[in-house]
Amino acid sequence: MQKFHFQDDGIYPNNKLPVLYYKKAFDQTDTMLEVFHANSWRNSWVNGIFPYHHYHSTAHEVLGVLQGHATVQLGGPDGVQLNISRGDVIVLPAGTAHKRMQQSDDFEVLGAYPDGMSFDTKTDKPGEYEQALQQIPNVPIPKQDPVTGDSIWH
């Protein structure tokens, strides 16, 4: 597992908590949903990643690659680019900017949230950053890592 730390850049708050990146966390992606749910990450969906910088201020998010591959940028325009592929998992603390830069035609991710929390989507629109700074500190630390089931960010 790799960890990435991103600073608040005045547009994207990011988080003091690190992004967790699990390369090839799953050999068989058909078990991913079951594992996320068993570790209390729910309110799941299957789709892609928006092609613009965005973040969630009311929930942490896990993204697991079900098929295909993509390049994502984390942390905003000055952040890190990762090449992700089938079986990889990224755990994004609330406030962490993320964007899809490119993808294969078959790219598909599974997203979920701790305890099935509701999430919002924020970008760089006026007023969103200030609102997010108020909301992010109230997002509870999940009890379990979505991949391992161990304690997370403690």
N, C-alpha and C positions, 0 to 999 in steps of 0.2 A: 504494500500500500504506500502511495505517495501522498504527501500533504503539501498544500499550497496556501500561502497567506497573502491576502490582498488588502491594501489600505483603502480607506475612504478617499475618493478623489474629488469630492465636492459635487459630483453628479450621481455616482453610484456608491452607495454606502459600504458595500461589501460587509465584512464582519470580522471581529477579532478571532472567531473560531475558524479553523482551517477547512478548506475544501479537502475532501478525502477522495482519492482516485485509486480504484481497484482495477488493475489491468488483468483481464481474463479471470474475473471473479467467478464466472460460470462457464463450464464446458458445454452444458446443455441449457440453453436459454428457456426451455419450456418449464423449468423449475423456478425461474426467477420470481414470478408473481407469488407463487406459494411461499417462497423464502421471505420475500418482503412482507407478506401478510403475517406469517408466523412470528416475525420480529416487530409486529405492530405498525408497519408502514402501509397505509391503506389509501382510500380515496384515489385509486389508481386509474390510469388512462394509458392508451397506446396511441402514439402519433409521432411527430418529429420535434425539432427544437426550432423556435422562431429564428428567422434570419436577421434579427436586430437585437441589440443589447437590451436586456430586460432582467428583472429580478422579482423576488417575492418577499414582501415585508411582514407577512403574517404567518409564515410557515417555512420550515426547512424543506428541502426537496431532494429526492433520490431519482437519478436517471440511469436506467439500465439499458444497454444496447441489445435489442432483440435480434436485429439482422442489419447487414450492411456496414458502412463505415462513414465517418464524417470528421471534419475538423471543426472544433469548437473553440471559442475564445472565452476565457474566464477572467473575471476581474475588471472588465471594461476595456476600452480601446488600447490601453497600455498594458493589458494583462497577458497571460500566457495562452498560447495556442496548443491544444492537444489533438492528436489524431486518435480517435476512438473507434472501436470496432466491436463486432459481435462478442458478447460476454463481458464487456467492460462496464463498470459502474462508477458514477460520480455522485458524491453526496455534497450538496450545496447548502451551506448555512444560509439562513434568511438574510437577504440583502445582497447576496453574491450575484454580480452581473454575469450573464452568460448569453452567448450568441452562436448560432451555427454559421460557419463561414462557407463550407461546401459540404456536399454529401453525395453518396452513391444513390442511384435510383431506388434501391430497395431499403434505404435507411429507415429504421423504425426503433423508437425507444419506448420503454415502459417508465412512467413517472408515478411517484407515490409520495405520501406525506405522513409524518409521525402521527399515530393515533387517528389517522384519517382527517387531519385538520383541514380546514378550508384555506385556500390560498388566494392571493391577489396577484395581479401582474402589473408591475410598474416599469416605466421607461425613463426618459429624460424630460418628461413633461413638467412645466412649471408647477411647483407646489408639491409634487410627489416625493421629492427627496426629503423635504422637511417633515412631511407626514410619516415617511418611512423611518426617519430617525426616532420618532416617538414610538412607533410600533415594534421595531426589531428587538429592543431590550425586553419586551414582554413575551417574546416567543420562547416557550419552555424548551429546555434541553431534552431530547428524546431519551427514553429509558434504554433503548437498544439500538445498536448499529444495524442498518437494514440488511447487511450482508452476513455479518458474523454472529449477530445476536448479543455480542458483548456490550459493555458500557461504551458510550460514545461521548467524546469531548469532555471527559471528566479529568 
